[in-house]
Amino acid sequence: MTGRLEGRVAVITGAGQGIGRGIARRFAREGCNVVVAEMRSDTGERTVGEVKELGGDAIFVATDVAIEEQARGCVAAAVEHWGRIDVLVNNAWGGGVTTRLEWTPNEALEHGFTLGLMAAFWTMQESFEHMKARGGGSIINIASLNGVNSHVFTSGYNTGKEAMRTLTRNAAVEWGRWNIRSNVICPGAATEAYRAFAAANPETAAKMLEDNPMRRMGDPENDIGGAALFLASDDSAYVNGNTLMVGGGTHVNGVSWRPVMPEERPPGP
């Protein structure tokens, strides 16, 4: 631990598992205090315990970011508990459908825009005045290589995450004069969800690794957390409005794998 975030306060949505948990752990090693904004109390409290063991302080705030009051509330909880917010990480995601674009229901895009765009919009707005009053802050929005590479059959997820990237650039331009930096990470990580997918689809998972120039998936704490630490710390004091592709180079190499989908629309509503 080098104390690069000593005494600072971060709000991390979806911090109960996966990338959010990895970032929380990495921040804790640098002395950061963390609001674990998570729907599930069991995984959220687990992350709280890990943060405390690793050198930071933490509180769990039950949060469904699809509900505006709760999204704004996790930021308010940080200010109430520690009197400040220095870093905001919008990471939470849940659900979604995999289907052809022509069969995609309205609800899929609405879901994507609520979790990808609106949740970030609400927490960013709620953080703004507090960061401005303290002389700056760092907003880190977790988007996706799915959107960058236009992965097939996930249009709701892709469009929501790409809308988040546009929102981030707007914030970078409008809020930069107050030393509030807004950046994006597009990660590729071996999360719980990825491991479950790989176990159920070993051939597709192997093809995904073939597409990756580094031939591995990233570690949520060391690889993705390391990039987030850079953006949260003073090391990136002049980095604003950027997207860090933290996926081993797949954004350069491209994607050749495709999930198998039926050619004809299946029966049903």
C-alpha positions in Angstrom: 0.0 0.0 0.0 1.3 3.4 -1.0 -1.6 5.6 0.2 -2.4 7.1 -3.2 -6.1 7.5 -2.1 -5.5 8.0 1.6 -8.5 9.7 3.2 -10.5 9.9 0.0 -14.0 8.7 -0.4 -15.3 6.7 -3.3 -18.8 5.6 -4.2 -18.8 2.3 -6.3 -22.0 1.0 -7.6 -22.3 -2.7 -8.1 -19.4 -3.3 -5.7 -20.7 -6.6 -4.3 -19.0 -8.7 -7.0 -17.0 -8.7 -10.2 -15.4 -5.5 -11.4 -16.9 -3.3 -8.8 -15.6 -5.5 -6.0 -12.2 -5.6 -7.6 -12.0 -1.8 -7.8 -13.2 -1.5 -4.2 -10.4 -3.9 -3.1 -7.8 -2.1 -5.1 -8.9 1.3 -3.7 -8.8 -0.1 -0.2 -5.2 -1.1 -0.5 -4.5 2.6 -1.2 -6.3 3.8 1.9 -9.6 4.8 0.3 -13.0 4.9 2.1 -15.7 3.2 0.1 -19.5 3.3 -0.2 -20.4 -0.2 -1.4 -23.6 0.6 -3.3 -25.1 -2.8 -4.0 -28.5 -4.5 -4.2 -27.5 -7.6 -2.4 -26.7 -7.3 1.3 -24.7 -10.5 1.5 -22.2 -9.6 -1.3 -22.2 -6.0 -0.3 -21.3 -6.7 3.3 -18.6 -9.1 2.1 -17.0 -6.3 0.2 -17.3 -4.0 3.2 -15.4 -6.5 5.3 -12.7 -6.9 2.6 -12.2 -3.2 2.3 -11.7 -2.8 6.0 -9.3 -5.7 6.1 -7.2 -4.2 3.3 -6.8 -0.8 4.9 -9.8 1.3 4.1 -13.1 2.0 5.7 -16.5 1.1 4.1 -20.2 1.2 4.5 -22.9 -0.8 2.7 -25.8 1.1 1.1 -28.6 -1.0 -0.4 -28.9 0.5 -3.9 -30.9 -0.3 -7.0 -29.4 2.2 -9.4 -32.5 1.8 -11.6 -34.4 3.8 -9.0 -33.4 7.5 -9.1 -33.8 8.1 -5.3 -31.5 5.2 -4.5 -29.0 6.1 -7.1 -28.7 9.6 -5.7 -29.0 8.2 -2.2 -25.7 6.3 -2.3 -23.8 9.5 -3.1 -25.7 11.3 -0.3 -24.7 8.5 2.1 -21.0 9.2 1.4 -21.4 12.9 2.1 -23.4 12.2 5.3 -20.9 9.6 6.6 -17.6 11.2 5.6 -18.5 14.7 4.6 -17.2 14.3 1.0 -17.1 12.4 -2.2 -13.8 12.3 -4.2 -14.4 9.4 -6.6 -17.5 8.1 -8.3 -17.4 4.7 -10.1 -20.6 3.8 -12.0 -20.3 0.1 -12.5 -23.6 -1.5 -11.7 -25.5 -3.6 -14.2 -28.0 -6.4 -14.1 -30.2 -8.4 -16.4 -30.8 -7.9 -20.1 -31.7 -10.1 -23.0 -29.7 -11.7 -25.8 -31.7 -11.6 -29.1 -31.5 -10.5 -32.7 -31.9 -6.8 -33.2 -35.1 -7.2 -35.2 -36.7 -9.2 -32.3 -35.5 -6.9 -29.6 -38.4 -5.6 -27.4 -38.6 -1.9 -26.4 -38.0 -3.0 -22.8 -34.5 -4.2 -23.6 -33.4 -0.8 -24.7 -35.2 0.9 -21.9 -33.4 -1.4 -19.5 -30.1 -0.6 -21.1 -30.6 3.1 -21.0 -31.8 3.1 -17.4 -28.9 1.1 -16.1 -26.2 2.3 -18.5 -27.2 6.0 -18.9 -29.7 7.2 -16.4 -28.1 5.6 -13.3 -24.8 7.3 -14.2 -26.6 10.6 -14.9 -28.3 10.6 -11.5 -25.1 9.8 -9.5 -23.0 12.2 -11.5 -25.5 15.0 -11.0 -25.7 14.2 -7.2 -21.9 14.3 -7.0 -21.3 17.5 -8.9 -21.9 20.2 -6.3 -19.9 18.2 -3.7 -16.9 17.7 -6.0 -17.1 21.3 -7.1 -17.1 22.6 -3.6 -14.0 20.5 -2.7 -12.1 21.7 -5.8 -12.5 18.6 -8.0 -13.1 14.9 -8.2 -12.9 11.9 -10.5 -15.8 10.2 -12.2 -15.1 6.8 -13.7 -17.8 5.2 -15.7 -17.5 1.5 -16.6 -18.7 1.0 -20.2 -18.1 -2.1 -22.3 -16.1 -3.5 -25.2 -19.4 -5.0 -26.3 -20.5 -1.5 -27.4 -17.2 -0.5 -28.9 -17.0 -3.7 -31.0 -20.8 -3.9 -31.6 -21.1 -7.4 -30.3 -24.1 -9.0 -31.9 -27.4 -9.7 -30.2 -26.9 -7.4 -27.2 -28.2 -4.1 -28.5 -29.8 -3.0 -25.3 -26.6 -3.4 -23.3 -24.4 -2.0 -26.1 -26.5 1.1 -26.7 -26.9 1.9 -23.0 -23.1 1.6 -22.4 -22.3 3.7 -25.4 -24.8 6.4 -24.3 -22.9 6.4 -21.0 -19.7 7.1 -22.9 -21.3 10.1 -24.6 -22.5 11.4 -21.2 -19.0 11.1 -19.8 -17.5 13.2 -22.6 -20.1 15.9 -22.0 -19.3 16.0 -18.3 -15.6 16.1 -19.1 -16.1 19.2 -21.3 -18.6 21.0 -19.0 -17.1 20.2 -15.6 -13.4 20.2 -16.4 -13.1 23.8 -15.4 -13.9 22.8 -11.8 -11.2 20.1 -11.9 -13.8 17.3 -12.1 -12.4 14.7 -14.4 -14.7 12.2 -16.2 -13.4 9.1 -17.9 -14.5 5.7 -19.1 -13.0 2.2 -18.7 -14.1 -0.5 -21.2 -12.9 -3.7 -19.5 -12.5 -7.3 -20.2 -12.4 -9.3 -17.0 -12.8 -12.7 -15.5 -15.8 -11.9 -13.3 -18.2 -14.3 -11.8 -20.5 -13.8 -14.7 -17.7 -14.5 -17.2 -16.7 -17.7 -15.4 -20.3 -19.0 -15.4 -20.5 -18.2 -19.1 -17.2 -19.9 -19.9 -18.3 -23.0 -17.9 -21.5 -23.3 -19.9 -19.9 -22.3 -23.3 -16.3 -23.6 -23.2 -15.8 -23.5 -27.0 -17.0 -19.9 -27.3 -14.9 -18.9 -24.3 -11.9 -20.4 -25.9 -12.6 -18.5 -29.1 -12.9 -15.3 -27.1 -9.4 -15.9 -25.7 -8.1 -16.5 -29.2 -9.4 -13.0 -30.2 -7.5 -11.5 -27.2 -3.9 -10.6 -28.1 -2.8 -11.3 -24.6 -4.7 -14.6 -24.5 -6.2 -14.1 -21.1 -9.1 -12.3 -19.4 -8.3 -9.4 -17.1 -8.2 -9.7 -13.3 -11.0 -7.5 -11.7 -8.7 -6.2 -8.9 -5.2 -6.1 -10.5 -6.0 -5.2 -14.1 -9.3 -3.3 -14.0 -8.8 -2.1 -10.5 -5.3 -0.8 -11.5 -6.7 1.2 -14.3 -9.4 2.6 -12.1 -6.8 3.5 -9.4 -4.9 5.5 -12.1 -8.0 7.4 -13.0 -8.9 8.0 -9.3 -5.5 9.2 -8.3 -3.4 12.3 -8.9 -1.4 10.4 -11.5 -4.2 11.2 -13.9 -4.7 14.8 -12.9 -4.6 15.9 -16.6 -6.6 13.0 -18.0 -10.2 14.0 -18.9 -12.7 12.7 -21.4 -10.9 9.6 -22.3 -11.8 5.9 -22.7 -9.3 3.4 -21.5 -9.7 0.1 -23.3 -8.6 -2.4 -20.6 -9.2 -5.6 -22.5 -5.9 -6.9 -23.6 -6.1 -5.4 -27.0 -9.4 -6.9 -28.3 -10.6 -3.4 -29.4 -7.7 -3.5 -31.9 -7.8 -7.1 -32.9 -11.5 -7.3 -33.3 -14.0 -10.0 -32.5 -14.6 -13.1 -34.6 -16.7 -15.2 -32.2 -20.5 -15.1 -32.5 -23.1 -16.7 -30.2 -25.5 -19.1 -32.0 -28.9 -17.6 -32.5 -31.9 -19.1 -34.3 -32.6 -17.9 -37.8 -36.4 -17.9 -37.3 -38.1 -16.2 -34.5 -39.0 -18.6 -31.7 -42.7 -18.9 -30.8 -43.9 -16.9 -27.8 -45.0 -13.4 -26.9 
